[in-house]
Amino acid sequence: MTRQEFEEALLPLTKQELFHQKNPSYFKEHYLQYYKPEHINFLTRPEFIKDHVFQSESNILDSESEPALHYRSSNIRLNRQDRFSDVPIHHHGYIEMNFVFSGTCTAIVNKKKIPMSTGDICIMDRQAEHTIFPTGMNDIVLNIMLSTDYFSNTFIGSLLNGGAVARFLAGVIDQANEHNQYLLFHTKHDPLVKEIIENIFIEYLNPGICCEDVLRYNLNLLFIELARCYQGDMERKHQQRNKRYITEILNYMEQNVKSCSLEAVAKTFNYHPNYLSRLMKAETGLTFQENLSENRLNRAVFLLKNSDMPIYKIVSECGYQNQNFFYQKFIKKYGQTPKEYRNLESAQNTLP
């Protein structure tokens, strides 16, 4: 399936959509029997949340209920949102991502009305109460549903293994996930996001060799690109208030790991050192020195893996003045000496 074929396949109305279009009140009347009279106007009164919320305790949708026309997995499920359909407020046992492929839609998440347009992505935690109002003919919404473990291992895990900015963004997103909330990303001006999502759907609908690996690879790319979008949005908002966003500071620290100090960074960003120290702790959960230590150890690991530089030079390159102190920090985090770490990595890379 080509990208053009996929996009064309999204447009025709299904039998279910034709039914919704011809019988707009059918399912609404069915759902209303579950709600109290004062809540019956839930489609026109989004400030109301129902006493009864439809829920599914399953961790992922049951893929056995459909013919094997696509890739089957207990971790991931994809579909296109039915147009013209009334959907009751609900929550479930998996992470849901809604991507507005074209047109617009209005979502309700945790009693909040969220207008969405082309390129917007909303990621909702498994306990977030939500629905999408009936959409029109030109409103195409794609859904990606992930098991909680798969989401954490794929998304959060890939970011935690990145640099300082990636670790910070992983913390932000993971915190929102833990508190049953949602995250909204605006990706209209990032064509790569749409391309990645199309690749995910095409592979899912037409699984090939190593399909699971291909899906995981593309999901990793998607999550990293969303983190970049999130970072860009936050930086623009802070710049409008003449402030620097924390990711700019973290990125600067990572690029200047050898000569970095609290006083030097504070001067660069026009902050008082005490204020910067409090800001770092509040935003990242780590002190300035702890963030700096993480950067230096990550840099050391990179050099151990990708260079033949002597360890004493790596110590200096990473900004450590005392080799014994560096060894203590390294062994505490990785459970082995830098030499042992390098030898193990070398042995693994030379295995047949």
Buried (B, 14 or more C-beta within 10 A) or exposed (E): EEEEEBBEEEEEBEEEBEBBBEEEEEBBEEBBEEBEEEBBEBBEEBEBEBEEBBBBEEBBBEBEEEEEEBBBBBBBBBBBBBBBBBBBBBBBBBBBBBBBBBBBBBBBBBEEEBEBEBBBBBBBBBBBBBBBBBBEEEBBBBBBBBBBBBBBBBBBEBBBEBBBBBBBBBBBBBEBBEEBBBBBBBBEEBEEBBBBBBBBBBBBBBBEEEBEEBBBBBBBBBBBBBBBBBBBBBBEEBEEEEBBBBBBBBBBBBEBBEEBBBEBBBEBBEBEBEEBBBBBBEBBEBBBEEBBBBBBBBBBBEBBEEEEEEBEEBBBBBBBEEBEEBBEBBBEBBEEEBEEBBEEBEEEEEEE
